[in-house]
């Protein structure tokens, strides 16, 4: 009842959030009646509402609680979305890697080691070249290094599968302990913030790849900006409050010689790229609106490159052709030229034609029943 009792009606959240504008009701009214299932699954879980609220109230948490209640009560058949579940033997990510021959047997995957690189499922699926470049750079600082091929489990929590998500993340941390990992290096902000609370009391030190690069000077000595393109940064929603990735990536890019220009919405007030909360699977029109809004803001900054440290954001932005160029921060730091345009379309093409139907049946095949 925090929103009902403490909301001042200033409407700052409504002025920033496309979903709240779409609903067209006062936050107090929404909280009092309780969000509908459709409304809950239209929220990107980005946290901007809390960031701009003078009282730090969170509509995100209200919508998230509604998702959990919907799953538990049968208000939504969440098993219809099992193609997203990372704890299944087959899901969209694994199918894509299988069909495209993406494997990492040369990077000592899931082996006992004192240090481990945890890139996250999106990078593992859509950026094998970047994975290898990052791994080889890290191996210069960590002689005993393994690649962890697990997902952080965030999709389960976002979908409202709370207990299932908790069980999955517990299995991941148990695996890390079994492999005797002491230093866990993450590349994805979603993974970092998903793993941080469960590792805080463990002996495993959680780091980002950017602090590792900065400390080890693996990107070389500071360079002068000799004709490098102007870069604007898109900050990932999970990082909005702590700003760990925001600060580290800007420092690394500046050291590399890039000049930076900021968009209107940055760091704490960053806008969602359109993929948060798995909303593309529930309200694709709203997701597309968010993508266009963010790219347009980057265009207004005058930057030649829109960079992000979240590959999910990068893939979303590449849906909009034209300028600025869309790049992952690691591509810029590791001098690995790469264009991610078309990868999302390629993933969708897996399910086209007769073979696509067979693949869909394979990915949706039951595996011993649903586990909510």
PELINJO-V498836 format. One record per residue. N is the residue number from 1. RES is the residue in one small letter. NEAR is the number of other ideal C-beta (glycine too) atoms within 8 Angstrom. D_LAST is the distance of its C-alpha to the last C-alpha in Angstrom with 1 decimal. Layout:
BEGIN
N&RES&NEAR&D_LAST + N&RES&NEAR&D_LAST
END
This chain:
BEGIN
1&x&5&26.6 + 2&x&6&28.0 + 3&x&13&28.6 + 4&x&9&30.3 + 5&x&6&32.6 + 6&x&8&33.4 + 7&x&12&33.3 + 8&x&6&37.0 + 9&x&6&36.6 + 10&x&6&38.1 + 11&x&7&35.8 + 12&x&9&35.7 + 13&x&14&32.0 + 14&x&10&32.7 + 15&x&7&35.6 + 16&x&9&33.4 + 17&x&11&30.1 + 18&x&9&30.1 + 19&x&11&27.1 + 20&x&12&28.8 + 21&x&9&31.9 + 22&x&8&30.2 + 23&x&8&28.8 + 24&x&4&32.3 + 25&x&6&31.7 + 26&x&9&32.5 + 27&x&14&29.6 + 28&x&10&30.6 + 29&x&8&30.2 + 30&x&16&26.7 + 31&x&13&25.6 + 32&x&7&27.4 + 33&x&6&25.9 + 34&x&7&22.4 + 35&x&10&21.3 + 36&x&7&20.1 + 37&x&11&16.9 + 38&x&7&19.2 + 39&x&13&20.9 + 40&x&14&17.9 + 41&x&14&16.9 + 42&x&11&20.6 + 43&x&13&20.8 + 44&x&13&21.4 + 45&x&11&20.4 + 46&x&11&23.9 + 47&x&12&25.2 + 48&x&15&28.6 + 49&x&15&28.6 + 50&x&12&28.6 + 51&x&10&31.1 + 52&x&9&33.7 + 53&x&12&33.2 + 54&x&6&36.1 + 55&x&7&34.0 + 56&x&6&31.0 + 57&x&13&28.7 + 58&x&10&25.4 + 59&x&16&24.1 + 60&x&12&21.5 + 61&x&8&19.9 + 62&x&12&20.1 + 63&x&13&18.4 + 64&x&13&15.6 + 65&x&8&15.1 + 66&x&14&15.1 + 67&x&15&12.4 + 68&x&10&10.0 + 69&x&10&11.6 + 70&x&14&11.2 + 71&x&14&7.5 + 72&x&7&7.5 + 73&x&6&10.6 + 74&x&5&10.1 + 75&x&7&12.8 + 76&x&10&11.6 + 77&x&5&10.3 + 78&x&13&8.5 + 79&x&7&8.5 + 80&x&5&12.2 + 81&x&10&12.1 + 82&x&11&10.7 + 83&x&8&14.3 + 84&x&11&13.7 + 85&x&12&11.0 + 86&x&13&13.3 + 87&x&9&11.8 + 88&x&8&12.5 + 89&x&4&16.0 + 90&x&9&17.1 + 91&x&12&16.5 + 92&x&9&19.1 + 93&x&12&20.6 + 94&x&9&21.0 + 95&x&13&22.5 + 96&x&13&24.9 + 97&x&11&26.1 + 98&x&8&26.5 + 99&x&8&28.6 + 100&x&6&30.7 + 101&x&5&31.4 + 102&x&10&30.0 + 103&x&5&29.9 + 104&x&11&31.0 + 105&x&5&32.6 + 106&x&5&35.6 + 107&x&10&33.9 + 108&x&8&33.0 + 109&x&10&29.2 + 110&x&9&27.1 + 111&x&7&30.1 + 112&x&6&31.4 + 113&x&12&33.2 + 114&x&8&34.2 + 115&x&14&33.1 + 116&x&14&30.1 + 117&x&14&29.6 + 118&x&14&26.1 + 119&x&13&26.6 + 120&x&14&23.0 + 121&x&10&21.5 + 122&x&13&23.6 + 123&x&13&26.8 + 124&x&14&26.1 + 125&x&10&25.5 + 126&x&9&28.3 + 127&x&13&30.8 + 128&x&8&31.9 + 129&x&8&35.4 + 130&x&14&34.4 + 131&x&14&32.3 + 132&x&10&35.3 + 133&x&11&37.8 + 134&x&14&35.7 + 135&x&12&35.2 + 136&x&8&39.0 + 137&x&11&39.9 + 138&x&15&37.7 + 139&x&9&39.1 + 140&x&8&42.5 + 141&x&8&41.4 + 142&x&11&39.0 + 143&x&4&40.6 + 144&x&7&37.6 + 145&x&13&34.7 + 146&x&16&31.6 + 147&x&14&29.2 + 148&x&13&25.5 + 149&x&7&23.6 + 150&x&10&20.0 + 151&x&9&18.1 + 152&x&14&17.6 + 153&x&13&13.9 + 154&x&11&14.8 + 155&x&11&13.2 + 156&x&13&9.6 + 157&x&10&11.0 + 158&x&11&13.1 + 159&x&12&10.6 + 160&x&13&9.1 + 161&x&12&6.0 + 162&x&9&8.2 + 163&x&7&7.2 + 164&x&12&6.0 + 165&x&12&9.2 + 166&x&8&11.2 + 167&x&9&10.7 + 168&x&12&11.8 + 169&x&13&14.7 + 170&x&9&15.7 + 171&x&9&16.1 + 172&x&12&18.2 + 173&x&13&20.4 + 174&x&8&20.9 + 175&x&11&22.1 + 176&x&12&24.5 + 177&x&10&25.9 + 178&x&7&26.4 + 179&x&12&28.3 + 180&x&8&30.4 + 181&x&13&29.9 + 182&x&8&32.0 + 183&x&11&32.0 + 184&x&15&29.0 + 185&x&14&30.2 + 186&x&14&27.9 + 187&x&14&28.9 + 188&x&14&26.1 + 189&x&12&25.8 + 190&x&13&22.1 + 191&x&14&21.8 + 192&x&14&24.5 + 193&x&10&23.0 + 194&x&12&19.4 + 195&x&16&21.1 + 196&x&9&23.8 + 197&x&5&22.2 + 198&x&9&20.7 + 199&x&11&24.1 + 200&x&6&26.4 + 201&x&3&27.3 + 202&x&8&27.4 + 203&x&4&30.5 + 204&x&12&29.1 + 205&x&7&31.0 + 206&x&9&29.0 + 207&x&10&31.2 + 208&x&12&31.4 + 209&x&13&33.5 + 210&x&13&35.8 + 211&x&9&37.0 + 212&x&13&37.5 + 213&x&13&39.6 + 214&x&12&41.5 + 215&x&6&42.3 + 216&x&8&43.3 + 217&x&8&45.2 + 218&x&10&43.8 + 219&x&10&44.3 + 220&x&6&48.0 + 221&x&4&50.4 + 222&x&5&50.4 + 223&x&9&51.7 + 224&x&5&53.7 + 225&x&8&52.4 + 226&x&6&54.6 + 227&x&3&53.6 + 228&x&9&49.8 + 229&x&8&47.9 + 230&x&11&46.8 + 231&x&16&43.1 + 232&x&15&40.8 + 233&x&15&37.4 + 234&x&15&34.1 + 235&x&13&32.1 + 236&x&15&28.3 + 237&x&14&26.4 + 238&x&10&24.7 + 239&x&15&28.3 + 240&x&15&29.8 + 241&x&7&30.2 + 242&x&5&31.2 + 243&x&11&32.9 + 244&x&10&32.9 + 245&x&14&32.5 + 246&x&12&34.8 + 247&x&8&37.6 + 248&x&12&37.3 + 249&x&13&37.3 + 250&x&10&40.2 + 251&x&10&42.1 + 252&x&14&41.6 + 253&x&15&42.6 + 254&x&9&45.6 + 255&x&10&46.7 + 256&x&12&46.4 + 257&x&10&48.8 + 258&x&12&46.7 + 259&x&7&47.7 + 260&x&11&44.9 + 261&x&10&44.8 + 262&x&8&42.1 + 263&x&12&40.5 + 264&x&6&40.5 + 265&x&7&36.8 + 266&x&11&36.2 + 267&x&8&34.5 + 268&x&8&33.3 + 269&x&11&33.7 + 270&x&14&32.4 + 271&x&11&30.9 + 272&x&12&27.6 + 273&x&17&28.2 + 274&x&15&26.0 + 275&x&13&22.9 + 276&x&11&21.2 + 277&x&9&17.8 + 278&x&13&17.4 + 279&x&15&19.7 + 280&x&9&21.6 + 281&x&7&18.9 + 282&x&9&19.0 + 283&x&9&22.6 + 284&x&8&24.7 + 285&x&6&28.0 + 286&x&13&27.2 + 287&x&14&26.2 + 288&x&10&29.5 + 289&x&10&31.4 + 290&x&14&30.1 + 291&x&14&31.1 + 292&x&9&34.6 + 293&x&10&35.1 + 294&x&14&34.6 + 295&x&12&36.7 + 296&x&8&39.4 + 297&x&12&39.5 + 298&x&14&39.9 + 299&x&8&42.8 + 300&x&8&44.5 + 301&x&10&44.5 + 302&x&5&46.9 + 303&x&12&44.9 + 304&x&8&45.2 + 305&x&13&41.9 + 306&x&14&38.5 + 307&x&15&36.7 + 308&x&16&33.2 + 309&x&13&31.5 + 310&x&13&28.2 + 311&x&14&28.2 + 312&x&10&25.6 + 313&x&12&28.2 + 314&x&13&31.0 + 315&x&14&29.4 + 316&x&13&28.9 + 317&x&16&32.5 + 318&x&13&34.0 + 319&x&8&33.1 + 320&x&8&36.2 + 321&x&3&39.4 + 322&x&3&42.4 + 323&x&5&43.0 + 324&x&11&42.1 + 325&x&9&40.9 + 326&x&12&37.3 + 327&x&11&36.9 + 328&x&14&34.5 + 329&x&14&36.3 + 330&x&13&36.2 + 331&x&11&38.2 + 332&x&14&40.8 + 333&x&11&41.0 + 334&x&11&41.1 + 335&x&5&43.5 + 336&x&9&41.2 + 337&x&5&41.8 + 338&x&10&38.8 + 339&x&6&37.9 + 340&x&13&34.2 + 341&x&7&35.1 + 342&x&7&33.8 + 343&x&10&30.8 + 344&x&10&28.3 + 345&x&7&30.3 + 346&x&8&30.5 + 347&x&9&26.7 + 348&x&8&26.6 + 349&x&8&29.4 + 350&x&11&27.3 + 351&x&8&26.2 + 352&x&7&29.6 + 353&x&5&31.8 + 354&x&5&31.3 + 355&x&7&30.0 + 356&x&11&27.5 + 357&x&9&26.1 + 358&x&8&25.9 + 359&x&12&24.1 + 360&x&9&21.5 + 361&x&8&21.0 + 362&x&9&20.6 + 363&x&11&18.1 + 364&x&8&15.9 + 365&x&7&16.4 + 366&x&6&13.5 + 367&x&7&13.1 + 368&x&3&12.4 + 369&x&5&9.7 + 370&x&7&6.2 + 371&x&4&3.8 + 372&x&9&0.0
END
